[in-house]
């Protein structure tokens, strides 16, 4: 799961980043509103943590643009504005949740989990392709009715491919779904994951489209 944190308080942002990464999330952090807008235009996020008082472009401006371009993305406002009217305004603007500073990191984790669960409930309980059945909520994969033991990143990669099986997914898009900014990525990491997945589910299910990327495939060579 990849999260965008837009927060200009460096100390607080570093604490949030460290904490959520311990929860297993990949987290990208920006300090300015215009940088958040750029990140949202370039990447897909499972959740956005948004300070209302960002420099250059406010959290309110970012949320309005996000709701227009990505209406399904969960957004949690992080703000010191604690008046009831502020909360009402933020929620009416389109925020999924509103967390007033100072807050506990444990509560932030719980609220992120809630938003991710609710988002998953809006998608089908399971995705099927040929004899493969993937359950996003249960983090399980079955092939011909038998469980397949995948690592977390193998699961994420297969999930990304199966979400839109008719489309080619580029190497860069796969890297974005597996890694956050600043993560060290070995040059052949995606190829290694693809190789491991093919060994576990069958080599024909993932097709290499030369020069473009990968896509799901039913035809055996």
N, C-alpha and C positions, 0 to 999 in steps of 0.2 A: 504494500500500500504506500502511495506517495502523497505527501502532504506539503502544502505551501504555507509557510509562516511569514506574514508581513508584519514586522514589529521593529520600531526604531529604538527601543530601549535595549541596548546591547546586552546588558547583564541578564535581563529577563529572557531575552531571546535565546541566549546561550543555555540558560537553565532549561527552557522548554525543549530546545533542540536535543540536548543530551538526554533528557527524560523520555521523550517520545521515541528516540532512537533505541533506548533500552527496551521499549515496548515492541520493537521490531519494525517500526515504520521508517521509510526513507523520507527525509525532511529537507526541503529547500528553504533557505531563509533569505529574505530581502528586507532592506531597511527603509526603502522609499516606495511611495505609491506608484510612480511611473515604472519602477522596476517590477513591481507586482503585476502591473498590466502587461508588461512585456513577457513575463514568465507565463502568465495565463494564456497568452496568445501562442506561445511556443510549445507548451507541455500540457498534458492531461493530468489532473489531480483528483484524488479520491476525496479530499477534504481541504478546505482553506481556513486558516486561522488568521483573522484580519483585525488589526488595530484600527480603530476609527480615526485616530489622530495622526495619521502618517503625513510626512512632508511631501511636497510637490503635488501629489494627488491623494485626497482623503480616502479613508476606508469606505465612506458612503459612495463616493464616485466610483470606486472599484467595484463595489457590490452591484450598483446599478448596471454597469457594463457587463459584469459577470452574469447577471440574471438574464441579460439580453442574449449573450453569446453561449452560455453554458447553464441553462436554467436548472439542470439536475444536480449540479455540484453542491454538496453540503458546505455551508459557511457558518463559522462560529465567530461572532464579534468578541474581541478581547478589548476591554475599555475601562477607563476610570469613571466614565459617565454613569452614575448609579441612580439617577432620578427615575421614577416610574415612567415619566413621559419619554425619557431617553430610551428605555427598554422597549416601550411600545413602538416608538418611532423606528428603532432598529429592526424589530421583528416585522413590522408592517412593510419595511423597505425590502424585505426578502431574506433576512438572515434566518438560518435554521435554529440558532441558539445564541444566547447572549450571556457572556461570562464577565462579571465585574471584578476589576483588579482591586486589591490583591486577591488572588485565588490560589488554592492548593493544586499542586501538580497532579495529585491523585484524582481530584475532581475533573481536571482537564482531560486526563486519560479516559475517565468514565464517559464524559460527554462526547469525546471523539469516537469511542466505541459505539455509543448510541447512534450517532449520525451514520457511521459506516454500516451498522446493522440495518437501519432504516433504509439506507440506499440499496443494500443487497435485497431487501424484501420487495423492492420495486422491480427487480429483475427476476427472471424465471428461477425457480429453485434449483434447476439443473440445466446444463447445456449438453446437447447430444450431437455427436458427429460420427457417422458410421456406427461402429461398435463401442465408441468411447462415450462415457457419461461423466461429466464433470459437475460437481456440486460446489459452488463458490462459498456457501455458508459453512458447509461441513469440511471444506478444504480436502475433498476426497475425489479420487478418479477411479473409475472402474472400466475394464476392458473385457468385453464378452461376459459381463457379470462378475468378474473377479477383480478384487482391489489391486491397484497399482501403487507401489510405494515410491512417491516422488519427493525430492527435496523441496524446500520452500520456493527456491528460484525456478526450479523445473516446473513447479505448479503454476507460478506466476506467468511464466513464458507460454505454457500451453493454454492457460486461460486467455491471455492476450490474443493468441492465434485463433482460438475457438469463438471469441466474441463476434468476430466478423470473418467467418471462414472463407467467404468468397473474395476477400480482399488480400492483396499482398501487404505484408507488414515488413517495413524496412529494418535493417540491423539497428539503426539509430533509435527507432521507435521501441524496439525490444529492450535496448539498453536503458532508455528512459523509464520503462516500466519496472526495471529491476534495480536501478541505482539512483541515488540522489547526487546533487552537484558535489563535486569534490571527492566522491568515492573513487578509489583506484580501480580502474577497469582494465583487465588484461586484454590485449589486442584480439585474442581468439576466444574470449569468454563466451560469446553467443554461440559460436560454432561448437564449443565443447558442450554447452547445455543442449543444443539441438542434437548432437551425436548421442548424448546420454538419453534424451527423450526417445529418439528413434529406437534405441536398444530396448526400451521398456514398453513402448506402445506399438512398434512396428515401423520400419523405415519408410514405408510408402505413405504414411499418414501426413508427413511434413515434407512438402516439396520445396526445393531450392529454385528460385526464379533468378537465373543468372543476372548479376548486375543490379538487381532490384531488392531482393529480400526473400521472404518465406511465406508460404500459405498452406492451409490445410488441403489435403488431397485424398480422394477415395480410390483413384485408379492405381492398381498395381502395375508396375512396369512389366 
